[in-house]
Amino acid sequence: MAKQKRYIFNQLTQDFEVLDTSKSKKVLRVLLISLAVLGVAFLFAMLLFTFFKSPTEKAQARELEYLKLRYEILNDRLDEMELLMTDMEQRDNNLYRMMFEADPIPSSVRRSGFSDADRYADLYGYMNSGLVVSTARKLDVIASQLYHQSVSYDTLFWMARNKSDMLAHIPAIFPLKETEIKYVSSYFGYRPDPIYKISKFHSGMDFSSTMGTEVYATGDGVVFDVERNNWGYGNMVILDHGYGYKTRYAHLKKSAVRKGQKVKRGQLIGYIGNSGKTTGVHLHYEVLKNDVQVDPINFLYQDLTPEEYNQILEQSTLPTQTMD
């Protein structure tokens, strides 16, 4: 049977024309249709993956958020460790090394070894690179601090073994029994003066207690001076502990030692009163290093646990008013 011809109407010539159904035209038409279908499918896929995530992508996103959270928690804990290490360094430099007359370790040395800018180069270029680099840097700094602190403690341990006499003389306990202390009414530093009503430097710690409470030597030494006054420090005792250390016990009711007498740590030296310039019964206690007043709070380590020391250190930053 002869193949039937197919016609189409040509609007330009206003006549019917035979439809060309050659093989090449058919292939071209199929290709065009296929390309159109593929284009629509591609656009649909792009829209789908742009606005809707696959289950795998959702799982990966959750895992990334979890890892980010863990890094943030780790950073917070590293910050706490860094604060603790800084506190240890301050006590090491300002107390322990000062006690043994050793030079403090500079902060630049404790945190040395991390100036290379390329140290963390492999960690950059990712979505959360800043967080990862910050964590890595904190870990490295703390590791350096721990190393130098360990070396410092080894040095101090050696010094302590060879300076047992010095340790016995350096002030290291409360001047009162802890059970007799009502509260610490004022700490070292600038405080409102109770009489002049202006901010003045308070050179010691004020321990509030009852009249006549016993006062004890905080380290071995010799009675440097015993004074009786109705002004200023009032009745007071000054002990010379040697090694550049002295302690002052002021506003006493009376003393229990005489000038030139040798005393031992924990020995009775006087009784609390309110003599001199004072607004109430208390003991004003000072520690002097080379005749310069230093914070007595750093010399209470023998009677305090680390937790108690941190607590009293925090209390010392609160605003208080002196009693003298």
C-alpha positions in Angstrom: 0.0 0.0 0.0 1.3 3.4 -0.9 2.2 5.6 2.0 -0.3 8.4 2.5 0.9 11.9 2.3 0.2 14.3 5.1 -0.5 18.0 4.5 -0.3 21.2 6.5 -1.8 24.6 5.7 0.7 27.3 5.1 -0.7 30.6 6.2 1.8 32.6 4.2 1.0 31.0 0.8 -2.6 30.3 1.8 -2.2 26.8 0.4 -1.9 23.2 1.6 1.6 21.8 1.5 2.9 18.3 1.8 4.3 17.7 5.4 8.0 16.8 5.3 8.3 13.6 7.3 11.9 12.8 6.5 13.9 10.8 8.9 16.2 13.7 9.8 13.3 15.9 10.7 11.8 13.2 12.9 15.1 12.8 14.7 15.4 16.6 15.2 11.9 16.8 16.6 12.6 14.0 19.0 15.8 15.7 20.2 14.0 19.0 20.7 11.3 17.3 22.7 13.8 15.4 24.8 15.8 18.6 25.5 12.7 20.4 26.5 11.8 17.5 28.9 15.3 17.4 30.3 15.3 21.2 30.8 12.1 21.1 32.7 13.4 18.2 34.8 16.6 20.0 35.6 14.7 23.1 36.7 12.4 21.0 38.8 15.4 19.3 40.4 17.2 22.6 41.1 14.1 24.0 42.8 13.6 20.7 44.8 17.2 20.7 46.1 17.2 24.4 46.8 14.1 24.5 48.9 13.9 21.0 50.2 16.7 18.9 51.8 17.1 15.2 51.5 17.1 13.0 54.6 20.9 12.6 54.3 21.4 16.3 54.1 19.1 16.9 57.1 21.1 14.3 59.1 24.4 16.0 58.2 23.0 19.4 59.1 22.0 18.1 62.5 25.4 16.5 63.1 27.1 19.8 62.1 24.9 21.7 64.6 25.7 19.2 67.3 29.5 19.4 66.6 29.3 23.2 66.7 27.5 23.1 70.0 30.1 20.7 71.5 32.9 23.1 70.3 31.2 26.0 71.9 30.8 24.1 75.2 34.5 23.1 74.9 35.4 26.7 74.4 33.5 27.7 77.5 35.3 25.1 79.6 38.7 26.1 78.2 37.9 29.7 79.2 37.2 28.5 82.8 40.5 26.6 82.7 42.4 29.6 81.5 40.9 31.7 84.3 42.0 29.0 86.8 45.5 28.9 85.3 45.7 32.7 85.4 44.8 32.6 89.1 47.5 29.9 89.7 50.1 32.0 87.8 49.2 35.1 89.9 49.6 33.2 93.2 52.8 31.6 91.9 54.3 35.0 90.9 52.9 37.2 93.7 53.1 34.8 96.6 55.1 31.7 96.3 58.0 33.0 94.2 58.0 36.3 96.2 58.3 34.2 99.4 61.4 32.6 98.1 62.7 35.8 96.5 62.6 34.2 93.1 61.9 36.2 89.9 58.3 35.9 88.6 57.8 34.2 85.2 56.6 36.8 82.6 53.3 36.1 80.9 55.0 36.2 77.5 57.1 33.2 78.6 54.2 31.3 80.0 52.3 31.7 76.7 55.3 31.4 74.4 55.7 29.2 71.3 52.6 30.1 69.3 53.6 33.1 67.2 53.8 31.1 63.9 51.0 32.4 61.8 50.9 29.2 59.7 50.4 27.0 62.7 46.6 26.8 62.1 46.7 27.3 58.3 45.2 23.8 57.6 42.2 24.7 59.7 41.0 27.7 57.7 38.7 27.6 54.7 35.7 25.9 56.3 32.3 27.1 57.5 33.3 27.0 61.2 37.0 27.6 60.9 37.0 30.5 63.4 35.5 28.3 66.1 37.9 25.4 65.4 41.0 27.7 65.3 39.9 29.4 68.5 39.6 26.1 70.3 43.0 24.8 69.0 44.7 28.0 70.0 43.3 27.9 73.5 44.4 24.3 74.0 47.9 25.2 72.9 48.1 28.2 75.3 46.8 26.2 78.2 49.3 23.4 77.4 52.1 25.9 77.5 50.8 27.4 80.8 50.6 23.9 82.3 54.1 23.1 81.2 55.7 26.3 82.6 53.6 26.0 85.8 54.8 22.5 86.3 58.4 23.6 85.9 57.8 26.5 88.3 56.4 24.2 91.0 59.3 21.8 90.6 61.6 24.8 91.3 59.5 26.0 94.2 59.5 22.5 95.7 63.3 22.4 95.6 63.5 25.9 97.2 61.0 24.8 99.9 63.2 21.8 100.8 66.2 24.1 101.2 64.4 26.9 103.0 62.4 25.3 105.7 63.4 28.0 108.2 62.1 30.7 105.9 58.8 28.9 105.6 58.4 28.9 109.4 59.0 32.7 109.6 56.8 33.9 106.7 53.2 34.8 107.8 50.9 32.0 106.8 47.9 31.7 109.1 45.0 33.8 110.4 45.9 36.1 113.4 42.7 34.8 115.1 41.1 31.4 115.5 38.7 31.1 112.7 35.9 30.3 115.1 36.5 33.6 116.8 36.2 35.7 113.6 32.7 37.1 113.2 33.4 38.4 109.7 36.1 40.3 107.7 34.8 43.8 107.8 37.3 45.2 105.3 40.0 44.1 102.9 43.2 45.5 101.4 42.8 48.4 98.9 40.8 51.6 98.6 37.8 51.7 100.9 35.4 54.5 102.3 36.9 55.9 105.5 34.3 55.6 108.3 35.3 59.0 109.9 36.4 61.2 107.0 33.8 59.7 104.6 36.2 59.7 101.7 37.9 56.9 99.8 41.3 56.1 101.4 43.8 53.3 101.0 43.3 50.5 103.5 46.6 48.8 104.1 45.5 45.6 105.7 42.5 43.4 106.7 40.0 44.2 109.5 38.8 41.1 111.5 35.6 41.8 113.5 35.4 39.9 116.8 34.6 40.4 120.5 36.5 42.4 123.0 39.5 40.5 124.5 39.7 37.8 121.8 43.2 36.4 121.6 45.5 37.4 118.8 48.3 35.1 117.6 51.6 35.5 115.7 51.2 34.4 112.1 54.9 33.3 111.8 58.1 32.9 113.8 59.9 36.1 114.6 61.0 38.8 117.0 58.8 41.5 118.6 60.0 44.6 116.7 57.9 47.1 118.6 55.1 47.4 121.2 53.2 50.7 121.3 50.4 52.2 123.3 48.5 55.1 121.7 45.0 56.7 121.8 45.1 57.6 118.1 46.0 56.1 114.8 46.8 52.4 115.2 46.2 52.5 118.9 47.8 49.8 120.9 49.8 47.6 118.5 52.4 45.0 118.2 54.8 44.7 115.2 56.7 41.4 114.6 59.8 41.1 112.5 59.9 37.7 110.8 63.1 38.2 108.9 63.6 37.7 105.2 62.1 41.2 104.7 58.7 40.4 106.3 56.9 42.2 109.2 53.4 42.0 110.5 51.3 44.7 112.4 48.5 43.9 114.8 46.6 47.1 115.7 43.8 48.5 117.8 44.6 46.0 120.6 43.1 46.1 124.1 46.5 45.2 125.4 49.6 43.3 124.3 51.0 40.0 125.7 54.6 40.3 124.6 57.5 42.7 125.1 59.9 44.3 122.6 62.8 42.0 121.6 60.9 38.8 122.6 61.1 35.8 120.3 57.8 34.3 119.3 56.6 31.3 117.4 53.8 30.9 114.9 50.5 30.6 116.8 51.8 32.1 120.0 49.6 34.6 121.9 50.8 38.2 121.4 47.7 40.3 122.4 44.0 40.8 122.8 41.5 42.5 120.5 40.2 45.9 121.4 39.1 49.3 119.9 42.0 51.6 120.8 43.1 54.4 118.5 41.2 55.6 115.5 38.4 53.0 115.2 34.6 52.7 115.0 34.3 49.3 116.7 36.0 46.3 118.2 38.3 44.6 115.6 41.8 43.7 114.7 43.6 45.6 111.9 46.2 43.2 110.5 49.0 44.1 108.0 51.8 42.2 106.2 54.8 44.2 105.1 57.5 43.1 102.6 60.6 45.3 102.7 58.5 47.9 104.7 55.8 48.1 102.0 52.3 46.9 102.8 51.1 43.9 100.7 47.7 42.2 100.6 47.5 39.9 103.7 44.9 37.7 101.8 47.9 36.2 99.9 49.4 34.9 103.2 46.5 32.9 104.6 47.2 29.8 102.5 48.0 27.5 105.4 44.6 27.9 106.9 42.6 27.8 103.7 41.7 25.2 101.1 41.8 26.3 97.4 38.0 26.6 97.4 38.0 28.7 100.6 40.8 30.9 99.2 38.9 31.6 96.0 35.8 32.4 98.0 37.6 34.9 100.3 39.4 36.3 97.3 36.0 37.0 95.6 34.7 38.6 98.8 37.7 40.9 98.9 36.5 42.5 95.6 33.2 43.6 97.1 32.7 47.2 98.4 33.2 47.4 102.2 33.9 50.1 104.7 36.8 50.1 107.1 36.5 50.3 110.8 39.6 52.5 111.3 
